Amino acid sequence: MENCLFCKIVNGDIPSDKVYEDDRVFAFRDINPQAPFHVLVVPKKHVASVAEIDKLEDSEVAACLRAVAKIAADASLSGGFRVISNCGPDACQSVPHLHFHILGGRQMADKMA
Ligand code: AMP
Protein backbone atom coordinates (compact mmCIF):
# COMPACT_ATOMS: atom_id res chain seq x y z
CA MET A 1 0.00 0.00 0.00
CA GLU A 2 1.46 3.33 -1.09
CA ASN A 3 2.21 5.77 1.72
CA CYS A 4 1.78 3.17 4.46
CA LEU A 5 4.58 3.49 7.01
CA PHE A 6 4.62 -0.19 7.93
CA CYS A 7 4.47 -1.32 4.28
CA LYS A 8 7.57 0.83 3.71
CA ILE A 9 9.26 -0.83 6.70
CA VAL A 10 8.30 -4.31 5.41
CA ASN A 11 9.69 -3.41 1.98
CA GLY A 12 12.92 -2.01 3.46
CA ASP A 13 12.23 1.50 2.18
CA ILE A 14 12.34 2.75 5.79
CA PRO A 15 14.91 1.22 8.17
CA SER A 16 13.81 -0.76 11.19
CA ASP A 17 15.31 -2.86 13.96
CA LYS A 18 14.07 -6.20 12.62
CA VAL A 19 13.68 -9.10 15.03
CA TYR A 20 11.86 -11.64 12.83
CA GLU A 21 10.75 -12.22 9.26
CA ASP A 22 9.14 -15.00 7.28
CA ASP A 23 7.17 -15.10 4.04
CA ARG A 24 4.02 -13.65 5.66
CA VAL A 25 5.19 -11.71 8.71
CA PHE A 26 7.65 -8.96 9.63
CA ALA A 27 8.51 -7.89 13.19
CA PHE A 28 10.61 -4.99 14.47
CA ARG A 29 11.28 -3.02 17.63
CA ASP A 30 8.94 -0.14 18.39
CA ILE A 31 10.68 3.22 17.90
CA ASN A 32 9.08 4.53 21.10
CA PRO A 33 9.13 1.54 23.45
CA GLN A 34 6.56 1.41 26.24
CA ALA A 35 8.30 -1.46 28.03
CA PRO A 36 11.82 -2.93 28.16
CA PHE A 37 10.72 -5.29 25.38
CA HIS A 38 8.38 -3.75 22.78
CA VAL A 39 8.12 -5.35 19.36
CA LEU A 40 5.55 -4.87 16.59
CA VAL A 41 4.43 -7.88 14.56
CA VAL A 42 2.77 -7.06 11.22
CA PRO A 43 1.42 -9.09 8.33
CA LYS A 44 3.29 -8.30 5.11
CA LYS A 45 -0.04 -7.95 3.33
CA HIS A 46 -1.61 -4.58 4.05
CA VAL A 47 -4.83 -4.54 6.03
CA ALA A 48 -5.75 -1.58 8.22
CA SER A 49 -6.55 -3.33 11.48
CA VAL A 50 -8.21 -6.32 13.13
CA ALA A 51 -11.47 -4.93 11.77
CA GLU A 52 -10.27 -5.95 8.27
CA ILE A 53 -8.92 -9.35 9.25
CA ASP A 54 -11.28 -11.06 6.80
CA LYS A 55 -9.05 -9.67 4.03
CA LEU A 56 -6.23 -11.95 5.23
CA GLU A 57 -5.93 -15.67 4.66
CA ASP A 58 -6.29 -17.76 7.81
CA SER A 59 -2.68 -18.80 7.33
CA GLU A 60 -1.57 -15.16 7.44
CA VAL A 61 -3.45 -14.53 10.69
CA ALA A 62 -2.03 -17.70 12.20
CA ALA A 63 1.46 -16.75 11.04
CA CYS A 64 1.25 -13.45 12.94
CA LEU A 65 0.26 -15.14 16.19
CA ARG A 66 2.81 -17.93 15.78
CA ALA A 67 5.43 -15.22 15.25
CA VAL A 68 4.31 -13.52 18.47
CA ALA A 69 4.83 -16.75 20.40
CA LYS A 70 8.21 -17.43 18.77
CA ILE A 71 9.50 -13.89 19.35
CA ALA A 72 8.41 -13.99 23.00
CA ALA A 73 10.03 -17.38 23.50
CA ASP A 74 13.26 -16.26 21.81
CA ALA A 75 13.31 -13.19 24.08
CA SER A 76 12.92 -15.44 27.14
CA LEU A 77 9.91 -13.51 28.41
CA SER A 78 9.40 -16.23 30.98
CA GLY A 79 7.44 -13.96 33.31
CA GLY A 80 4.84 -13.36 30.61
CA PHE A 81 4.03 -10.66 28.13
CA ARG A 82 1.11 -8.62 26.82
CA VAL A 83 -0.19 -8.62 23.22
CA ILE A 84 -2.18 -5.59 22.09
CA SER A 85 -3.70 -4.60 18.75
CA ASN A 86 -5.19 -1.14 18.75
CA CYS A 87 -8.08 -0.84 16.31
CA GLY A 88 -9.42 2.53 15.23
CA PRO A 89 -9.53 5.98 16.81
CA ASP A 90 -11.13 5.03 20.14
CA ALA A 91 -8.19 2.68 20.72
CA CYS A 92 -5.70 5.40 19.60
CA GLN A 93 -4.44 3.38 16.63
CA SER A 94 -1.86 5.67 15.01
CA VAL A 95 -0.60 3.50 12.13
CA PRO A 96 -3.36 2.02 9.94
CA HIS A 97 -1.57 -1.26 9.13
CA LEU A 98 -2.54 -4.21 11.34
CA HIS A 99 0.05 -4.77 14.04
CA PHE A 100 0.37 -6.65 17.29
CA HIS A 101 2.38 -5.01 20.05
CA ILE A 102 4.37 -7.42 22.22
CA LEU A 103 5.14 -5.79 25.54
CA GLY A 104 7.25 -7.44 28.20
CA GLY A 105 10.22 -7.27 30.49
CA ARG A 106 8.39 -5.69 33.40
CA GLN A 107 5.24 -6.13 35.45
CA MET A 108 2.32 -4.73 33.45
CA ALA A 109 -0.40 -2.59 35.00
CA ASP A 110 -3.39 -4.53 36.25
CA LYS A 111 -5.80 -2.37 34.24
CA MET A 112 -5.58 -2.58 30.45
CA ALA A 113 -7.23 0.77 29.69
P1 AMP B 1 -0.52 2.14 17.36
O1 AMP B 1 -0.60 3.45 18.10
O2 AMP B 1 -1.15 1.01 18.08
O3 AMP B 1 -1.01 2.29 15.94
O4 AMP B 1 1.01 1.75 17.31
C1 AMP B 1 1.88 2.27 16.37
C2 AMP B 1 3.26 2.10 16.92
O5 AMP B 1 4.18 2.31 15.88
C3 AMP B 1 3.64 3.10 18.04
O6 AMP B 1 3.93 2.39 19.23
C4 AMP B 1 4.86 3.82 17.47
O7 AMP B 1 5.84 4.08 18.45
C5 AMP B 1 5.35 2.83 16.44
N1 AMP B 1 6.13 3.41 15.35
C6 AMP B 1 5.83 4.49 14.61
N2 AMP B 1 6.77 4.69 13.68
C7 AMP B 1 7.68 3.70 13.82
C8 AMP B 1 8.89 3.36 13.15
N3 AMP B 1 9.37 4.07 12.10
N4 AMP B 1 9.58 2.27 13.58
C9 AMP B 1 9.13 1.56 14.62
N5 AMP B 1 7.98 1.83 15.28
C10 AMP B 1 7.27 2.88 14.90
Backbone and ligand atoms as CSV (ligand in chain L), in Angstrom:
chain,resi,resn,atom,element,x,y,z
A,1,MET,N,N,0.863,-1.201,0.000
A,1,MET,CA,C,0.000,0.000,0.000
A,1,MET,C,C,0.894,1.245,0.000
A,2,GLU,N,N,0.679,2.108,-0.972
A,2,GLU,CA,C,1.464,3.326,-1.089
A,2,GLU,C,C,1.239,4.203,0.137
A,3,ASN,N,N,2.305,4.837,0.587
A,3,ASN,CA,C,2.211,5.770,1.719
A,3,ASN,C,C,1.839,5.134,3.047
A,4,CYS,N,N,1.985,3.823,3.160
A,4,CYS,CA,C,1.779,3.174,4.457
A,4,CYS,C,C,3.155,2.993,5.112
A,5,LEU,N,N,3.294,3.545,6.302
A,5,LEU,CA,C,4.576,3.490,7.006
A,5,LEU,C,C,5.058,2.054,7.190
A,6,PHE,N,N,4.170,1.173,7.640
A,6,PHE,CA,C,4.618,-0.190,7.929
A,6,PHE,C,C,4.856,-0.984,6.651
A,7,CYS,N,N,4.136,-0.688,5.566
A,7,CYS,CA,C,4.466,-1.316,4.282
A,7,CYS,C,C,5.873,-0.901,3.849
A,8,LYS,N,N,6.223,0.358,4.073
A,8,LYS,CA,C,7.569,0.833,3.706
A,8,LYS,C,C,8.628,0.142,4.562
A,9,ILE,N,N,8.314,-0.109,5.835
A,9,ILE,CA,C,9.258,-0.832,6.697
A,9,ILE,C,C,9.390,-2.271,6.209
A,10,VAL,N,N,8.265,-2.922,5.908
A,10,VAL,CA,C,8.296,-4.307,5.410
A,10,VAL,C,C,9.128,-4.391,4.136
A,11,ASN,N,N,8.987,-3.401,3.261
A,11,ASN,CA,C,9.692,-3.413,1.975
A,11,ASN,C,C,11.143,-2.961,2.084
A,12,GLY,N,N,11.550,-2.474,3.274
A,12,GLY,CA,C,12.917,-2.013,3.458
A,12,GLY,C,C,13.151,-0.587,2.992
A,13,ASP,N,N,12.076,0.110,2.625
A,13,ASP,CA,C,12.228,1.505,2.184
A,13,ASP,C,C,12.491,2.435,3.366
A,14,ILE,N,N,12.058,2.023,4.558
A,14,ILE,CA,C,12.341,2.755,5.794
A,14,ILE,C,C,13.042,1.758,6.713
A,15,PRO,N,N,14.176,2.159,7.322
A,15,PRO,CA,C,14.912,1.216,8.166
A,15,PRO,C,C,14.148,0.863,9.439
A,16,SER,N,N,14.415,-0.335,9.932
A,16,SER,CA,C,13.808,-0.757,11.191
A,16,SER,C,C,14.779,-1.693,11.896
A,17,ASP,N,N,14.506,-1.917,13.162
A,17,ASP,CA,C,15.307,-2.858,13.957
A,17,ASP,C,C,14.570,-4.203,13.919
A,18,LYS,N,N,14.820,-4.958,12.860
A,18,LYS,CA,C,14.072,-6.203,12.624
A,18,LYS,C,C,14.439,-7.271,13.646
A,19,VAL,N,N,13.417,-7.974,14.125
A,19,VAL,CA,C,13.684,-9.102,15.029
A,19,VAL,C,C,13.222,-10.430,14.431
A,20,TYR,N,N,12.374,-10.379,13.403
A,20,TYR,CA,C,11.861,-11.642,12.835
A,20,TYR,C,C,11.270,-11.350,11.461
A,21,GLU,N,N,11.412,-12.330,10.555
A,21,GLU,CA,C,10.750,-12.216,9.257
A,21,GLU,C,C,10.521,-13.605,8.699
A,22,ASP,N,N,9.347,-13.815,8.098
A,22,ASP,CA,C,9.137,-14.997,7.275
A,22,ASP,C,C,8.358,-14.564,6.044
A,23,ASP,N,N,7.803,-15.493,5.310
A,23,ASP,CA,C,7.172,-15.101,4.041
A,23,ASP,C,C,5.882,-14.302,4.232
A,24,ARG,N,N,5.286,-14.350,5.421
A,24,ARG,CA,C,4.017,-13.649,5.657
A,24,ARG,C,C,4.092,-12.532,6.681
A,25,VAL,N,N,5.143,-12.553,7.506
A,25,VAL,CA,C,5.190,-11.712,8.713
A,25,VAL,C,C,6.514,-10.960,8.797
A,26,PHE,N,N,6.445,-9.748,9.348
A,26,PHE,CA,C,7.646,-8.958,9.631
A,26,PHE,C,C,7.493,-8.410,11.047
A,27,ALA,N,N,8.576,-8.391,11.819
A,27,ALA,CA,C,8.515,-7.887,13.192
A,27,ALA,C,C,9.740,-7.038,13.477
A,28,PHE,N,N,9.533,-5.951,14.205
A,28,PHE,CA,C,10.610,-4.985,14.465
A,28,PHE,C,C,10.341,-4.269,15.780
A,29,ARG,N,N,11.422,-3.710,16.353
A,29,ARG,CA,C,11.275,-3.018,17.633
A,29,ARG,C,C,10.549,-1.693,17.450
A,30,ASP,N,N,9.663,-1.413,18.411
A,30,ASP,CA,C,8.939,-0.140,18.386
A,30,ASP,C,C,9.927,1.006,18.609
A,31,ILE,N,N,9.764,2.078,17.830
A,31,ILE,CA,C,10.680,3.218,17.897
A,31,ILE,C,C,10.515,3.994,19.196
A,32,ASN,N,N,9.377,3.818,19.845
A,32,ASN,CA,C,9.084,4.531,21.099
A,32,ASN,C,C,8.611,3.512,22.132
A,33,PRO,N,N,9.550,2.688,22.636
A,33,PRO,CA,C,9.132,1.538,23.455
A,33,PRO,C,C,8.419,1.928,24.741
A,34,GLN,N,N,7.364,1.184,25.028
A,34,GLN,CA,C,6.562,1.412,26.236
A,34,GLN,C,C,6.904,0.412,27.337
A,35,ALA,N,N,7.865,-0.442,27.070
A,35,ALA,CA,C,8.299,-1.456,28.034
A,35,ALA,C,C,9.717,-1.858,27.632
A,36,PRO,N,N,10.456,-2.522,28.528
A,36,PRO,CA,C,11.820,-2.928,28.160
A,36,PRO,C,C,11.876,-3.745,26.872
A,37,PHE,N,N,10.835,-4.552,26.644
A,37,PHE,CA,C,10.718,-5.290,25.382
A,37,PHE,C,C,9.439,-4.823,24.694
A,38,HIS,N,N,9.563,-4.246,23.508
A,38,HIS,CA,C,8.382,-3.751,22.782
A,38,HIS,C,C,8.621,-3.960,21.291
A,39,VAL,N,N,7.960,-4.976,20.761
A,39,VAL,CA,C,8.120,-5.351,19.357
A,39,VAL,C,C,6.750,-5.293,18.681
A,40,LEU,N,N,6.765,-4.895,17.406
A,40,LEU,CA,C,5.553,-4.867,16.588
A,40,LEU,C,C,5.605,-5.996,15.569
A,41,VAL,N,N,4.533,-6.776,15.508
A,41,VAL,CA,C,4.425,-7.884,14.558
A,41,VAL,C,C,3.353,-7.504,13.541
A,42,VAL,N,N,3.724,-7.497,12.261
A,42,VAL,CA,C,2.772,-7.065,11.225
A,42,VAL,C,C,2.682,-8.115,10.119
A,43,PRO,N,N,1.500,-8.272,9.540
A,43,PRO,CA,C,1.422,-9.091,8.326
A,43,PRO,C,C,2.036,-8.308,7.173
A,44,LYS,N,N,2.710,-9.002,6.262
A,44,LYS,CA,C,3.286,-8.300,5.107
A,44,LYS,C,C,2.190,-7.746,4.196
A,45,LYS,N,N,1.081,-8.443,4.143
A,45,LYS,CA,C,-0.045,-7.948,3.333
A,45,LYS,C,C,-0.729,-6.812,4.090
A,46,HIS,N,N,-1.011,-5.737,3.389
A,46,HIS,CA,C,-1.609,-4.585,4.052
A,46,HIS,C,C,-3.088,-4.799,4.335
A,47,VAL,N,N,-3.440,-4.737,5.608
A,47,VAL,CA,C,-4.825,-4.536,6.034
A,47,VAL,C,C,-4.761,-3.517,7.159
A,48,ALA,N,N,-5.827,-2.737,7.325
A,48,ALA,CA,C,-5.754,-1.580,8.217
A,48,ALA,C,C,-5.696,-1.969,9.687
A,49,SER,N,N,-6.440,-3.001,10.052
A,49,SER,CA,C,-6.551,-3.331,11.477
A,49,SER,C,C,-7.246,-4.674,11.612
A,50,VAL,N,N,-7.456,-5.082,12.871
A,50,VAL,CA,C,-8.207,-6.316,13.134
A,50,VAL,C,C,-9.591,-6.266,12.491
A,51,ALA,N,N,-10.138,-5.062,12.362
A,51,ALA,CA,C,-11.475,-4.927,11.766
A,51,ALA,C,C,-11.507,-5.435,10.328
A,52,GLU,N,N,-10.345,-5.492,9.673
A,52,GLU,CA,C,-10.268,-5.948,8.273
A,52,GLU,C,C,-9.649,-7.331,8.151
A,53,ILE,N,N,-9.668,-8.101,9.243
A,53,ILE,CA,C,-8.923,-9.352,9.249
A,53,ILE,C,C,-9.466,-10.362,8.234
A,54,ASP,N,N,-10.717,-10.177,7.828
A,54,ASP,CA,C,-11.283,-11.062,6.798
A,54,ASP,C,C,-10.564,-10.924,5.458
A,55,LYS,N,N,-9.798,-9.840,5.287
A,55,LYS,CA,C,-9.048,-9.668,4.034
A,55,LYS,C,C,-7.764,-10.494,4.006
A,56,LEU,N,N,-7.402,-11.084,5.173
A,56,LEU,CA,C,-6.226,-11.953,5.235
A,56,LEU,C,C,-6.644,-13.403,5.126
A,57,GLU,N,N,-5.733,-14.224,4.607
A,57,GLU,CA,C,-5.926,-15.670,4.664
A,57,GLU,C,C,-5.767,-16.121,6.115
A,58,ASP,N,N,-6.452,-17.224,6.458
A,58,ASP,CA,C,-6.290,-17.758,7.814
A,58,ASP,C,C,-4.818,-18.037,8.120
A,59,SER,N,N,-4.095,-18.485,7.103
A,59,SER,CA,C,-2.680,-18.802,7.328
A,59,SER,C,C,-1.868,-17.554,7.667
A,60,GLU,N,N,-2.274,-16.411,7.137
A,60,GLU,CA,C,-1.568,-15.159,7.444
A,60,GLU,C,C,-1.852,-14.709,8.876
A,61,VAL,N,N,-3.098,-14.880,9.302
A,61,VAL,CA,C,-3.446,-14.531,10.690
A,61,VAL,C,C,-2.691,-15.450,11.645
A,62,ALA,N,N,-2.726,-16.734,11.339
A,62,ALA,CA,C,-2.034,-17.697,12.204
A,62,ALA,C,C,-0.539,-17.404,12.238
A,63,ALA,N,N,0.024,-17.027,11.097
A,63,ALA,CA,C,1.463,-16.754,11.045
A,63,ALA,C,C,1.834,-15.593,11.970
A,64,CYS,N,N,0.976,-14.586,12.039
A,64,CYS,CA,C,1.249,-13.454,12.936
A,64,CYS,C,C,1.304,-13.934,14.381
A,65,LEU,N,N,0.315,-14.730,14.784
A,65,LEU,CA,C,0.257,-15.144,16.194
A,65,LEU,C,C,1.347,-16.161,16.514
A,66,ARG,N,N,1.681,-17.011,15.555
A,66,ARG,CA,C,2.810,-17.930,15.780
A,66,ARG,C,C,4.112,-17.143,15.905
A,67,ALA,N,N,4.236,-16.067,15.142
A,67,ALA,CA,C,5.434,-15.224,15.252
A,67,ALA,C,C,5.488,-14.559,16.623
A,68,VAL,N,N,4.349,-14.102,17.125
A,68,VAL,CA,C,4.306,-13.515,18.472
A,68,VAL,C,C,4.875,-14.505,19.485
A,69,ALA,N,N,4.379,-15.736,19.432
A,69,ALA,CA,C,4.827,-16.747,20.397
A,69,ALA,C,C,6.322,-17.034,20.241
A,70,LYS,N,N,6.793,-17.131,18.992
A,70,LYS,CA,C,8.209,-17.425,18.766
A,70,LYS,C,C,9.094,-16.282,19.257
A,71,ILE,N,N,8.698,-15.062,18.950
A,71,ILE,CA,C,9.504,-13.894,19.346
A,71,ILE,C,C,9.571,-13.809,20.875
A,72,ALA,N,N,8.429,-14.042,21.533
A,72,ALA,CA,C,8.407,-13.993,23.003
A,72,ALA,C,C,9.280,-15.100,23.588
A,73,ALA,N,N,9.211,-16.273,22.998
A,73,ALA,CA,C,10.032,-17.384,23.498
A,73,ALA,C,C,11.514,-17.086,23.287
A,74,ASP,N,N,11.861,-16.577,22.096
A,74,ASP,CA,C,13.258,-16.261,21.805
A,74,ASP,C,C,13.795,-15.171,22.733
A,75,ALA,N,N,12.895,-14.280,23.184
A,75,ALA,CA,C,13.311,-13.192,24.077
A,75,ALA,C,C,13.304,-13.628,25.540
A,76,SER,N,N,12.937,-14.892,25.773
A,76,SER,CA,C,12.916,-15.438,27.141
A,76,SER,C,C,12.036,-14.603,28.067
A,77,LEU,N,N,10.849,-14.263,27.576
A,77,LEU,CA,C,9.908,-13.505,28.414
A,77,LEU,C,C,9.168,-14.491,29.320
A,78,SER,N,N,9.946,-15.130,30.181
A,78,SER,CA,C,9.396,-16.234,30.976
A,78,SER,C,C,8.347,-15.755,31.972
A,79,GLY,N,N,8.423,-14.479,32.367
A,79,GLY,CA,C,7.439,-13.964,33.306
A,79,GLY,C,C,6.112,-13.633,32.653
A,80,GLY,N,N,6.068,-13.674,31.343
A,80,GLY,CA,C,4.843,-13.358,30.614
A,80,GLY,C,C,5.022,-12.127,29.754
A,81,PHE,N,N,4.001,-11.827,29.020
A,81,PHE,CA,C,4.027,-10.658,28.130
A,81,PHE,C,C,2.597,-10.296,27.772
A,82,ARG,N,N,2.436,-9.097,27.224
A,82,ARG,CA,C,1.106,-8.620,26.821
A,82,ARG,C,C,1.095,-8.420,25.315
A,83,VAL,N,N,-0.011,-8.811,24.662
A,83,VAL,CA,C,-0.191,-8.622,23.217
A,83,VAL,C,C,-1.378,-7.689,23.021
A,84,ILE,N,N,-1.140,-6.606,22.287
A,84,ILE,CA,C,-2.179,-5.589,22.088
A,84,ILE,C,C,-2.270,-5.267,20.605
A,85,SER,N,N,-3.494,-5.118,20.102
A,85,SER,CA,C,-3.695,-4.601,18.755
A,85,SER,C,C,-4.729,-3.492,18.821
A,86,ASN,N,N,-4.269,-2.261,18.736
A,86,ASN,CA,C,-5.191,-1.138,18.746
A,86,ASN,C,C,-5.939,-1.088,17.418
A,87,CYS,N,N,-7.212,-0.798,17.498
A,87,CYS,CA,C,-8.078,-0.841,16.313
A,87,CYS,C,C,-8.961,0.394,16.281
A,88,GLY,N,N,-8.586,1.349,15.426
A,88,GLY,CA,C,-9.416,2.525,15.229
A,88,GLY,C,C,-9.159,3.637,16.238
A,89,PRO,N,N,-9.828,4.770,16.025
A,89,PRO,CA,C,-9.533,5.979,16.808
A,89,PRO,C,C,-9.818,5.852,18.305
A,90,ASP,N,N,-10.855,5.146,18.695
A,90,ASP,CA,C,-11.132,5.031,20.143
A,90,ASP,C,C,-10.013,4.289,20.857
A,91,ALA,N,N,-9.309,3.427,20.129
A,91,ALA,CA,C,-8.191,2.679,20.717
A,91,ALA,C,C,-6.852,3.381,20.476
A,92,CYS,N,N,-6.916,4.604,19.874
A,92,CYS,CA,C,-5.703,5.395,19.599
A,92,CYS,C,C,-4.758,4.698,18.630
A,93,GLN,N,N,-5.307,3.951,17.671
A,93,GLN,CA,C,-4.443,3.382,16.631
A,93,GLN,C,C,-3.839,4.531,15.829
A,94,SER,N,N,-2.517,4.560,15.712
A,94,SER,CA,C,-1.861,5.670,15.008
A,94,SER,C,C,-1.300,5.267,13.650
A,95,VAL,N,N,-1.092,3.966,13.432
A,95,VAL,CA,C,-0.598,3.497,12.128
A,95,VAL,C,C,-1.620,2.507,11.566
A,96,PRO,N,N,-2.272,2.855,10.455
A,96,PRO,CA,C,-3.364,2.016,9.944
A,96,PRO,C,C,-2.874,0.839,9.095
A,97,HIS,N,N,-2.005,0.036,9.690
A,97,HIS,CA,C,-1.572,-1.258,9.132
A,97,HIS,C,C,-1.598,-2.212,10.319
A,98,LEU,N,N,-2.374,-3.277,10.211
A,98,LEU,CA,C,-2.539,-4.207,11.336
A,98,LEU,C,C,-1.198,-4.524,11.994
A,99,HIS,N,N,-1.168,-4.414,13.311
A,99,HIS,CA,C,0.047,-4.774,14.044
A,99,HIS,C,C,-0.312,-5.229,15.439
A,100,PHE,N,N,0.508,-6.136,15.934
A,100,PHE,CA,C,0.371,-6.648,17.288
A,100,PHE,C,C,1.577,-6.170,18.083
A,101,HIS,N,N,1.309,-5.403,19.128
A,101,HIS,CA,C,2.380,-5.006,20.046
A,101,HIS,C,C,2.673,-6.193,20.970
A,102,ILE,N,N,3.936,-6.509,21.151
A,102,ILE,CA,C,4.366,-7.422,22.217
A,102,ILE,C,C,5.097,-6.579,23.249
A,103,LEU,N,N,4.553,-6.572,24.454
A,103,LEU,CA,C,5.142,-5.790,25.544
A,103,LEU,C,C,5.564,-6.733,26.647
A,104,GLY,N,N,6.792,-6.564,27.121
A,104,GLY,CA,C,7.253,-7.440,28.196
A,104,GLY,C,C,8.488,-6.885,28.861
A,105,GLY,N,N,9.001,-7.662,29.790
A,105,GLY,CA,C,10.216,-7.273,30.485
A,105,GLY,C,C,9.978,-6.508,31.765
A,106,ARG,N,N,8.729,-6.298,32.108
A,106,ARG,CA,C,8.394,-5.690,33.397
A,106,ARG,C,C,6.960,-6.097,33.766
A,107,GLN,N,N,6.622,-5.880,35.016
A,107,GLN,CA,C,5.240,-6.133,35.449
A,107,GLN,C,C,4.315,-5.121,34.778
A,108,MET,N,N,3.285,-5.622,34.096
A,108,MET,CA,C,2.322,-4.732,33.453
A,108,MET,C,C,1.302,-4.227,34.478
A,109,ALA,N,N,0.675,-3.104,34.141
A,109,ALA,CA,C,-0.396,-2.591,34.999
A,109,ALA,C,C,-1.554,-3.579,35.010
A,110,ASP,N,N,-2.255,-3.620,36.114
A,110,ASP,CA,C,-3.389,-4.532,36.251
A,110,ASP,C,C,-4.517,-4.146,35.288
A,111,LYS,N,N,-4.742,-2.831,35.133
A,111,LYS,CA,C,-5.799,-2.373,34.238
A,111,LYS,C,C,-5.244,-2.254,32.824
A,112,MET,N,N,-6.043,-2.628,31.834
A,112,MET,CA,C,-5.582,-2.578,30.454
A,112,MET,C,C,-5.899,-1.245,29.797
A,113,ALA,N,N,-6.821,-0.480,30.339
A,113,ALA,CA,C,-7.225,0.774,29.690
A,113,ALA,C,C,-7.534,1.818,30.738
L,1,AMP,P1,P,-0.519,2.138,17.359
L,1,AMP,O1,O,-0.605,3.455,18.096
L,1,AMP,O2,O,-1.150,1.010,18.084
L,1,AMP,O3,O,-1.012,2.291,15.937
L,1,AMP,O4,O,1.013,1.753,17.315
L,1,AMP,C1,C,1.879,2.269,16.366
L,1,AMP,C2,C,3.262,2.103,16.921
L,1,AMP,O5,O,4.184,2.306,15.883
L,1,AMP,C3,C,3.636,3.102,18.036
L,1,AMP,O6,O,3.931,2.393,19.227
L,1,AMP,C4,C,4.858,3.824,17.470
L,1,AMP,O7,O,5.839,4.084,18.447
L,1,AMP,C5,C,5.347,2.830,16.441
L,1,AMP,N1,N,6.130,3.411,15.353
L,1,AMP,C6,C,5.828,4.491,14.611
L,1,AMP,N2,N,6.766,4.691,13.676
L,1,AMP,C7,C,7.678,3.702,13.824
L,1,AMP,C8,C,8.891,3.357,13.150
L,1,AMP,N3,N,9.365,4.070,12.105
L,1,AMP,N4,N,9.576,2.275,13.575
L,1,AMP,C9,C,9.125,1.557,14.619
L,1,AMP,N5,N,7.983,1.826,15.284
L,1,AMP,C10,C,7.272,2.880,14.899
